[in-house]
Amino acid sequence: MTYIGTPTPRVDGRAKVTGSAQYAGEFTAPDLVYGSVVTSTIAKGRIARIDASQALAVEGVLDVLTHENRPKMASGDKGYNDEVAPTGSPFRPLFDDKIKFNGQPIALVLAEEWEISRFAATLVQVDYDAETHSTDLHTRIDKAYMVEKPDKPRGNAAKAHAAAAVRHEAEYYIPIEHHNPMELFASTVTWNDGGKLTVFDKTQGVQNVQRYICGIFGLKPDDVRVMSPFVGGAFGSGLRPQYQVVLAVQGALQLKRAVRLVLTRDQMYGLGYRPATIERVAIAARNDGTLDAITHEAIAMTSQYEEFSRNDTSWSALLYKSANAKYEHKLARLDVPTPSDMRAPGAATGVYALECAMDELAVALKLDPVELRLRCYSDRDQNNDLPYTSKQLKECYRKGAEAFGWAKRTPEPRSMRDGTDLVGWGMATGVWEALQMPMGNRIVLTANGHAEVSCATSDIGTGTYTIMAQVASDALGLPIDNVTVKLGDSSLPHSQVEGGSWTAASVAYAITTTADEIRRELLALAQKMPGSPLAGLKHDDVVLSDGMIVAKAAASRSVPLADAMRHGGVERIEREKLSEFKEDNKHARNTHSAIFVEVKVDEQLGVIRVTRAVNAVAAGRIINTKTAASQIMGSVVWGIGMALHEETLVDHAFGRVMNANIAEYHVPVNADVHDIKVIFVEEPDSTVNPLGIKGVGEIGIVGVAAAVANAVYHATGKRVRDLPITIDKILG
Amino acid sequence: MINFEYARARDVADAVRQISADPAATFIAGGTNLIDLMKYDVARPMRLIDITHLALKTVEETANGGLRIGALVPNSDLAYHPVVEKRYPLLSSAILAGASQQLRNMASTGGNLMQRTRCFYFYDVATPCNKREPGSGCSAINGINRINAILGTSEACIATHPSDMCVALAALEAKVHVAGPAGERAIAFAEFHRLPGDRPEVDTNLKADEIITAIELPARGFAANYSYLKIRDRLSYAFALVSVAAALELEGGRIKEARLALGGVAHKPWRNAEAEAALRGQPAKSDAFARAAEILLRDAKGFAHNAFKIDLARRAILRTLAQAANATPQIQSSKKIR
């Protein structure tokens, strides 16, 4: 049987539901020390005095680390660099007395018990020399500066805009949104082998953390092993090493004992986040719905010490045919921690604005929103003037609309009703990249027909273990129960951080190319057997199937792999390989989607319910229809939250997040989530990579908030451009 | 969280004795709010007196046709109690509008009255808050006040009381039975919670050495015409922006008796006798409802982020009264507003 393309259950499902799957904060050691972090209560300034004497006096407290007594750390920025660090000077935990953001770690209390460390942390006395801070993007717009343009302009957008028959121009806003993965950020640092560190860390990149820790503390790669076998959600928050891993290592180095540090939920609001962004979109159209110009400008926030920006703008005239296009991305520096990637960074925000703007244009043109998108459909990536490896977006529109029943929509706002509810149907397009990265892989095949497949990637809950097992099973012709997957260990073959939706395509390619070499070896062994039925065949002439080496031309010509190995006296075949994709500058690689949403809005009270959603996705070959559908469904839920709920509330007088907990930082709860249908549109693609895989980690959220916002407009006639769409904005 | 002593009370008298002897002690029952407050370092009791073993867990019908609810009856038991469901469905509905199933399983009836505000600043010890630290100032007045009060506020505090259950108890004119060193007394529900005034650190008129033993409901339950409607920023598991408890007695299409209480808008469940009087004798129609809403919200005052609550409350009052009048009460398990 083949496993690729089937709804294979998670191979790690049992470990997760039985609790045997261990997460970073669950690993332990006999002499474990517990850490608690003290964080700053001002946004900018310096620590004038820090007094840990009361904390140290508590029985069971072992030490309190601050910038004054921490172990030696690298003195230059290079020591703090990581694989995904933006331009700038990375934050250095406990390095000096400077305060760069509210919630910054300023002390680590180490104690024999967690409760003791947590109590003692409240006793650390801090005096600050505070300076005037600035945390409000809206007050710093005039200070925003241009960053490297996302894509080159084409034509003259301003001129085309001025001359256009129909123009739409508006400003959209996305507030700060914080990561709230179920698993808190945590690290457990243990000692072994006479002075080597094993760091269990919540991360999307074990090798990234390993290099980072070595860089900061001047350690050799052999002295630090980073492990992350299970990750309870990350979505970009774990791409960069987070400060708790530095603090935990500091504690371990200081005390020469094992240290566990788990952040609290409110401390998670001192980590990365989706930056507040102002999006200005101007679209110029002809009366027939074709476009003359798109201008997309984004103004986002970043920290004082790093320049974080993602591509918000150039999706606009990538997606829709327009001779003239102009993009600008500006950043305003604020006294905040550096933003981070969050599921579909740039696209979730930029395409939200674009797709709302397109909806507004459709209203102005009196065109059906789907019809408008078809009229400016582009078969080429216009930014780079390239054809796509595949693009089945039209099919997404068609299948999505059909499943949703879009044809029954009446165009006028407030024209559809259900009792006291106004009914709104909205749609939007989604687009993301089909990225792929060099990836290492090791396969160990034993003569008993078992294989171990390993690489240093992560499974952040997305199903990487399972798809690796599926791809390896198919490539090696073994039942999935005979395949063991290892990942999340820096000692395994090379992997980039797990992000950008590139893992599925990259790891699958790495497994198949490594399996090719296994097959080559097996064939050689089989051909050494007397009277081998495979004599004379090349390795491309055979496949591995059902535990046998089989001639493609005639299934009857086969040799069981166990026989081939035993005859050759080979108990195990091990192959390790770094697989890189062939460079292809002649194609654009993207995934696409069409999202259709129904909302019901109580006319009198403005209460919104998202009653139905259909997300039709074209993302190449889907390895696992079950885990992939879960990813899309989760993305839709997040998109609903982005549209209606999520907003980090910062009190700018204090420069401090005030709803730093998941009671007051709202994400959708079960009552907010109803019928979500996921459709995978067939998208054969032999160009993107041999297996035709594009990845589904991010495409599912892109466009969802716009579809909800457009549905709310259709229901109410009220266009809310500032997210989240709350009751006050509907009634106001 | 600080270190604290733990003691268990044997009976009500023992609980009163223990609390009287130690002003730094606090009773704990379900702990659904207190434990959070301790974790955030907002509450720092030196001693917890566990009252969960007291015999205050029964629901009994009283001689005058009312109901006496033990202070330790869990919120979920109370909500699904057959007599409450039948005769006081407003109370049942309000309880089910609050928190989550898990929290309602833990939370006690008395504890529900004693829960503290959810004002962001009260929970963050890094910011000034008069309720948490008297005299330090109110950060919410000029800060993030979307969830704060529009009625009965003071210069010192604009916090709200977060309970749903208490809004129904206010409308039903419950009595709070308490025991103290001087014996037992009953407090009218309207007198139980305070407005902030210049002492926002004091939430209630319960004395420091008293314990709630029971809630007593009068015979009148408004089971025919009632509704509890809660408006919030997501469809479950969020505190009310505005909630309305409406209870009517109708006679020939006219309102004979009316109760109207608001949640999420003030330091206590908000009632106004004049608004209720304006409903009495009127046809149960929108004109009368609008007049009541107008009176009830006459003195409402919004701040930078919560002025919308005034209009929202007005709309919610109209709707809830209509639901009550039409005998189509809001069903909490359905998120569609009737």
Interface residues (C-beta under 8 A of the other chain):
Chain A: T41 E115 R118 F119 T122 T420 D421 K600 D602 Q604 L605 G606 V607 R609 L644 H645 L649 D651 A653 F654 R656 M658 N659 A660 N661 A663 E664 H666 P668 V669 N670 A671 D672 T726 I727 D728 L731 G732
Chain B: M1 I2 N3 D41 R118 F120 Y121 Y123 D124 A126 T127 S139 N142 G143 I144 R146 I147 I231 D233 R234 L235 S236 Y237 A238 L241 F308 D311 L312 R315 A316 L318 R319 K335 K336 I337 R338
